[in-house]
Amino acid sequence: MAEVKKIKTALISVFHKDGLDELLKKLNAEGVSFLSTGGTQKFIEELGYNCQKVEDVTTYPSILGGRVKTLHPKVFGGILARRDNEGDREQMAQYEIPEIDLVIVDLYPFEQTVASGASEADIIEKIDIGGISLIRAAAKNFKDVVIVPSKAEYSVLLDILNKKGAQTDIEDRKMFATRAFGVSSHYDTAIHSWFEK
């Protein structure tokens, strides 16, 4: 029997919002709660859904002009905690870390910014830190967490939700993790190439 996991809480932090509304509608209908930051949180609330602010969980505001929003032990603990590990579960209770079962990320458009002929300062600001870290953390813990690493995968998750409801099996989660490391590898290669020039 494949290890089936229910999706109860989704952390959503995306640059491109197009195509997200259909996914949110399905997740909301399945009773999944939303956690988000900044523009994504505003987008979710404008669609009429409840959305908890990441800063209400972390008790830290978005700082350094938005450079640091999700980088916090309560967020990464909620993603990386091994649900079958007693020590991890005890620490989650001790530090009031919420379980995060689904992470939906769409990275800053680094390559498009380079292609547009933007200034070096603008290009550097499009090097995603929080997003890429969320992708890696969720993919590492695919045993418990679903990672949707770009808008190209929105429809893939929607398809699974339509077939199975708000749950995934280990093969689904490993497939998303594989795609996630493909996304992070491509992204870092693009950044490396730009720095080399």
Wavefront OBJ file of the C-alpha trace (Angstrom):
o trace
v 0.000 0.000 0.000
v 1.492 3.313 -1.055
v 1.937 5.708 1.827
v -0.993 8.104 1.470
v -0.743 11.569 3.042
v -3.559 14.040 3.467
v -2.986 17.684 2.531
v -4.254 19.869 5.376
v -2.121 23.030 5.171
v -0.583 24.631 2.082
v 2.134 27.276 2.054
v 1.831 29.308 -1.132
v 4.454 31.808 -2.263
v 4.414 32.516 -5.996
v 5.608 35.142 -8.438
v 3.210 34.228 -11.269
v -0.404 34.091 -10.072
v -1.898 33.004 -13.438
v -3.429 29.538 -13.226
v -3.315 29.544 -9.441
v -7.014 30.417 -8.951
v -8.287 27.052 -10.206
v -5.882 25.207 -7.916
v -6.871 27.347 -4.916
v -10.557 26.740 -5.620
v -10.056 22.961 -5.540
v -7.813 23.037 -2.447
v -10.308 25.253 -0.623
v -13.180 22.912 -1.562
v -11.123 20.049 -0.088
v -10.769 21.943 3.215
v -7.059 22.785 2.882
v -5.963 25.861 4.883
v -3.726 28.487 3.291
v -0.604 30.163 4.603
v 1.094 32.881 2.573
v 3.010 36.160 2.297
v 2.706 39.534 0.589
v 1.199 39.640 -2.875
v 0.218 35.969 -2.909
v -1.670 36.317 0.366
v -3.506 39.377 -1.006
v -4.347 37.434 -4.193
v -5.753 34.494 -2.161
v -7.859 36.803 0.028
v -9.165 38.730 -2.989
v -10.512 35.408 -4.315
v -12.500 35.187 -1.077
v -10.481 32.540 0.781
v -9.128 32.727 4.315
v -5.352 32.895 4.396
v -3.102 33.016 7.420
v -0.113 35.356 7.170
v 3.279 33.679 7.493
v 4.267 36.554 9.797
v 1.437 35.599 12.189
v 3.050 32.163 12.475
v 6.645 33.416 12.742
v 5.817 36.655 14.663
v 8.338 38.337 12.334
v 7.432 40.811 9.602
v 8.768 40.618 6.048
v 12.128 42.427 6.370
v 14.974 43.870 4.286
v 12.675 45.044 1.497
v 11.096 41.599 1.147
v 14.411 39.736 0.997
v 13.450 37.782 4.135
v 9.850 36.590 4.398
v 9.618 32.816 4.774
v 13.129 32.079 6.070
v 12.210 31.103 9.632
v 12.434 27.928 11.765
v 8.636 27.789 12.177
v 8.202 27.657 8.400
v 11.106 25.345 7.606
v 10.426 23.227 10.699
v 6.866 22.752 9.491
v 8.151 21.538 6.125
v 11.164 19.491 7.194
v 9.748 17.759 10.288
v 9.558 13.984 9.870
v 6.003 13.090 10.831
v 6.979 9.589 11.983
v 9.878 10.845 14.139
v 8.926 11.197 17.799
v 11.683 13.721 18.527
v 10.622 15.916 15.601
v 6.978 15.770 16.729
v 7.936 16.712 20.298
v 9.916 19.716 19.063
v 7.054 20.812 16.807
v 4.793 20.839 19.861
v 7.428 22.554 22.012
v 8.069 25.383 19.541
v 4.486 25.584 18.181
v 5.552 24.646 14.660
v 2.642 24.014 12.280
v 2.639 21.015 9.930
v 2.933 22.172 6.312
v 1.881 19.419 3.891
v 1.973 21.242 0.552
v 4.336 23.948 -0.707
v 3.493 25.831 -3.910
v 6.291 28.044 -5.208
v 6.957 29.906 -8.424
v 10.401 31.522 -8.438
v 11.377 35.079 -9.317
v 11.897 35.290 -13.102
v 15.700 35.455 -13.114
v 16.268 34.440 -16.754
v 13.539 36.734 -18.088
v 15.028 39.640 -16.098
v 18.472 38.978 -17.606
v 16.954 38.690 -21.109
v 15.133 42.013 -20.673
v 18.473 43.847 -20.418
v 17.809 44.884 -16.799
v 20.527 46.455 -14.628
v 22.847 44.322 -12.522
v 21.081 45.515 -9.344
v 17.672 44.466 -10.713
v 19.023 41.095 -11.845
v 20.516 40.407 -8.408
v 17.175 41.176 -6.731
v 15.624 38.478 -8.922
v 17.827 35.778 -7.396
v 15.227 33.934 -5.350
v 16.339 32.842 -1.880
v 13.213 31.983 0.109
v 11.505 30.267 -2.817
v 14.448 28.068 -3.768
v 14.947 27.148 -0.092
v 11.266 26.186 0.246
v 11.559 24.039 -2.887
v 14.631 22.203 -1.613
v 13.213 21.684 1.902
v 9.862 20.352 0.684
v 11.504 18.131 -1.949
v 13.924 16.732 0.635
v 10.958 15.785 2.840
v 8.864 14.305 -0.008
v 8.038 11.415 2.320
v 5.598 13.791 4.040
v 5.305 16.908 1.865
v 4.097 17.753 -1.636
v 6.190 20.332 -3.525
v 4.818 22.191 -6.546
v 7.996 23.973 -7.753
v 6.644 26.102 -10.626
v 3.446 27.118 -12.368
v 4.114 24.341 -14.917
v 3.080 21.864 -12.191
v -0.160 23.604 -11.096
v -2.179 21.491 -13.530
v -0.364 18.299 -12.478
v -1.442 18.810 -8.860
v -4.960 19.818 -9.926
v -5.253 16.575 -11.861
v -4.253 14.556 -8.773
v -6.695 16.512 -6.564
v -9.525 15.881 -9.033
v -8.783 12.150 -9.025
v -7.919 11.527 -5.369
v -9.099 14.513 -3.337
v -6.604 16.265 -1.044
v -4.261 13.320 -0.698
v -1.199 11.980 -2.432
v 0.769 8.774 -2.366
v 4.535 8.406 -2.136
v 4.929 8.049 -5.928
v 3.147 11.386 -6.467
v 5.334 13.121 -3.917
v 8.547 11.627 -5.295
v 7.565 12.699 -8.826
v 7.050 16.297 -7.626
v 10.372 16.176 -5.703
v 12.169 15.025 -8.858
v 10.671 17.935 -10.810
v 11.555 20.283 -7.946
v 15.253 19.414 -8.036
v 15.101 19.845 -11.829
v 13.705 23.363 -11.328
v 16.321 24.288 -8.697
v 19.147 22.840 -10.780
v 18.066 24.785 -13.895
v 17.627 27.984 -11.866
v 21.051 27.791 -10.211
v 22.689 26.935 -13.548
v 21.170 30.088 -15.080
v 22.434 32.204 -12.184
v 25.884 30.603 -12.387
v 26.062 31.271 -16.146
v 25.189 34.938 -15.620
v 27.863 35.337 -12.936
v 30.447 33.637 -15.173
v 29.814 36.214 -17.924
l 1 2 3 4 5 6 7 8 9 10 11 12 13 14 15 16 17 18 19 20 21 22 23 24 25 26 27 28 29 30 31 32 33 34 35 36 37 38 39 40 41 42 43 44 45 46 47 48 49 50 51 52 53 54 55 56 57 58 59 60 61 62 63 64 65 66 67 68 69 70 71 72 73 74 75 76 77 78 79 80 81 82 83 84 85 86 87 88 89 90 91 92 93 94 95 96 97 98 99 100 101 102 103 104 105 106 107 108 109 110 111 112 113 114 115 116 117 118 119 120 121 122 123 124 125 126 127 128 129 130 131 132 133 134 135 136 137 138 139 140 141 142 143 144 145 146 147 148 149 150 151 152 153 154 155 156 157 158 159 160 161 162 163 164 165 166 167 168 169 170 171 172 173 174 175 176 177 178 179 180 181 182 183 184 185 186 187 188 189 190 191 192 193 194 195 196 197
